[in-house]
Amino acid sequence: MHLTHWSVRALQTVAIRLPIVPTMHYTTIAAILRTATLQPHRWRYWKTTLWDAAAVRRAAKVLWCYEYAAWLLERGILVVCMDEKPNLQVLERAGPIRPMIPGHIEQQEFEYIRHGTVNLLVGMTVHDGQMWAECLDANDGAHFRPAIKRYLNHFQDYVGIYLVMDNGSSHIAAETKSLLQGLKAPWVRLCYTPPHASWLNQAELLLGAFSERYIKRGSWDSRQAMINHLDASWPEYNELFAHPFQWSWTRPDFHQWIKKKKDEIPCNTSATAH
């Protein structure tokens, strides 16, 4: 059989045609699947992280930053996370939005008009969860580097910064590393999350919290209208919702998890770190 997706009716057809059984009702198949707690109609994506020595070391460094954020702050050192939400679609509903009334939820026109995309870059200070954001014309190093320099200029009174980022091409570019490692006041130490482990970056959590409140269900009649909205929204987010994330997963937890999962996930602890 060449099916790539299954339903109980498809299973019924195949079971009879093979033939596994002469006849069987699809509700019987559904009951069997429920008993076996199998759901062939459901699936999800999975990204595999190769937990070699370099990845373990990277993750431990990021977790160390979170554990010691308060201790570092007392010494004039910040832990800062950065992340992007690239290619945000600027969508305008083709018809007016009908606001909710007693007994009826809000209704939005299904059809929409596209007005291009916006690239949102965000930063977050870990100790207080305060957000900074800037809309970039393009999601590349040429636009990222001036923006991150503008952001870090806000922290001239601090001694240093541990900067947590994922492995985006603009983040790991030689020009970006040279720029950040060349800063002296404050100095910057780069902390990259392991490949396919950007969930270790608290800025990703921030983007989720911000998007849920200020992007979801939005309608904008131009790209500039969305940029204006975002520029006004992140200071409001700081005032109303910003708080430090309660990050409870420590390095001992991580190493215990790695040890427990070593037979279930790719883990090559003998690899040479880069």
N, C-alpha and C positions, 0 to 999 in steps of 0.2 A: 504494500500500500504506500501511497505517496502523500498522504495527508500531512500537513505541517501544523494543524490546529485541530483540537478534538472537542466534540460535544457529545452528550449522551446519545443523541440520535445518530451521530456519525459512528459511535462505538456500536450501537445497535446494528446498523447496516453492515459494518465490517464483520462483527461476530457471526451474523447469519450467512454472509457471503463466503466466509473462509472455507468451510463452515465450522464454527466452534460449537454452536448450538443450532438446532433446526429453527427455533423461534424464541424470541424473548422481547418483552415489552421494554420500552426505554425507561419507564418508571422503575422497573426492577433493576436496571443497570444503575440508575440514580441512587437507589437504596443501597446497592452493593458498594458504590463509591463512598456514600456517607458512612457506612459501617467501617470501611477501610481508611476513612479520613483522607481520601484522594480527591484532587480537584484538577483533572486534566484540562479544564477549560481556562485555568488561571496560570499566569506565569509572571515573572518579573526579570528585569535586567540585573546583572551582577558584574561588578568590576573587581577583578582579582588583583590584590596587592602582593607583589613579590617581597616577602619579609626577609630580605637578605640582611647582612650586617649593616650596610649603609642605611637601609630603611629603618631598622630598629634604632640605630643611633640618631637618626633624624627625628623620629617620633619621640624618643626619650628626651631630646633637647627641647622640643616644643612643650612637652609635659612639664619639664623642669621650669620653663619660663612661667607657666601658669601656676605651678605650686609656689614659686617664689616671687610672684608679682608684687605682693605687698612688701616683702623684704627688700626687693630691688628698689621699689618706690622710695623707701626710707633713705636710700643711698643715692637718690637723684637719677635713677635709671628706670625707664619706662619699658613695658611690654606692649607692643603695638601689633595689631593684625590688619592685614589688607586683603581685599578680594574684589573681583569685578562681577558685574551682571551685564555681560555684553549682549549687543543686538536685541535690546528690549524693543518689541514692536510697538509703535505708536498707532493705536487703533481708535478710530472714532465710530461709535455706533451709528448706523445709517438712519435710524429713527430716534425719536425722543425717548429718554428713559422714563418709565412710569414709576413714580415713587410708591413706596409701600403705603397702604391704607389699612385700617382695621379689617382683618380677615383676609388680606391679600399681601403677598410678599412683593418686593420690587421686581419689576419686569424690564429686561433689556432686549432691544432689537438684536436678533441673531446675526443679521448681516452687518458688516463693518467696512469702513474705508481705511486703507493703509496710508500712513504718512511717514514712512521711513522707520529708522531705528535710532535708539539712543544707547550709548555705552556708559554704564554707571560704575564708577570706581568709588569704593568706600574704605575708610580706615576706622579703627576702633582702639581706644586705649583700654586695656584689659582690666585695670584696677577699678574703673568706674563705668565702663560700658558706653562712654560717650562716643558718638558717631561723627564722622566727617564724610562728606561726599562731594564728588565733582563729576559732571557729565563731560565725556571726552568725544571728540569728533570721530575718532577711530580707535579701535582696540589694538594698538600696536605700541612698540617701545618708544617711538618718536613722540607720542602723546602721553604715554605713561610716565616717562622719566621727568618731564617738567612738572607734571601734576604731583608726583610723590615728593618732589623737592619742595613744592609749595606747601604741602601738608607738613612735612618735617620741619619746615621753618617756624612752625608754631611752637616748637619745643626747644627753642634756643636756651632756655634757662635750665635745661636738664643736662646731666653728664653724658648719658648714653641711652641707646634704644636697642632692644632686641626686637627685630622686625620679622613677624611670622607671615609667610606667603606660601602659595602653592607653586607648582612648577610650570606656570604659564610661560609662554615663549618670551614675553616682554619682561618677566620677572627674572629669568635665568640668563638673559642676554648678557654678553660680556660688557657691553656699554652700561647696562644697569648695575651690574656688580661693581664696576669701576667707579661709577658715580657714588654709590652708597658707601662703599668701603673707603672712599676718599674723604668722606665727611669727618670733620674733627669736632665740631661743636653743634650738636652732640655727635659722638661717634655712633656708628650703626653696625650691629652684628646681625647677619642674615640667618634666619632659621626657616629652611624650606621643609614643608611637609613631605612625606614619602609619596612617590607616584601613586595615583589612585587612592590617596588617603587625605583628600582635602577636607574631610569631615573633622580633622584635627584642628582646622583653622576656625577660631571663634568668629571671625568676620563672616564666614558662611552662615552661621547661626543668625548673626545680625541681619544679613541680607534677607533671610527668610522671615524674620520678625518684622522688618521694615516693609517688605513687599506685601505681606499679609494685610498691613494697615494702610499703606499709601499707594500701592500700585494695583492690587486686585480690584476688579470691577470699575477701573478708571476708564474714562473716555476723553480723548483729546483731539482737537480739530487741527492740530499742527504739531510738528516736531518741537518747535520752540515752546508751545504751550505745555508740553510734557516736561521739558527742561525747566521751565519756570516753576512748574508744580514740584518737581524734585528738589530744586534749589530752596524752595520755601518749606518743604516737608521735613528735611532731615534736622534742622534746628528745632522744629516742633516735636519731632520724635525724641530728641534729647531732653526737652523740657517735660514731656508727658510720660515717656515710657523707658528711657535709657536706664539700665542698671547693669552691674557686673554679672556675668553668667556664673552660676554656681557649678563650677567644673570639679566634679568629684573623682574623676578617673585619674589615678596617680600613676607614677612610673612603676611601683610594685604591682599594681593592678595590671598594667600593660604587659610587664614581663611574665606575670603569671598566665595571662591570656595567651601570649605567644607560646609559652611552654605547653599549655593545654591544647592548643590548636595546631601544634607542629605537625601532626599526622593528618590534619584535615585541610591545611592551606599551604601553598608553596612557601617554603621557608628554608633559605640557604644561608645559614649563619656563618658559613666559612668564606663567603664571597668577600672580595676586597672592596673597601669603601672608596668612593670617589669624592 
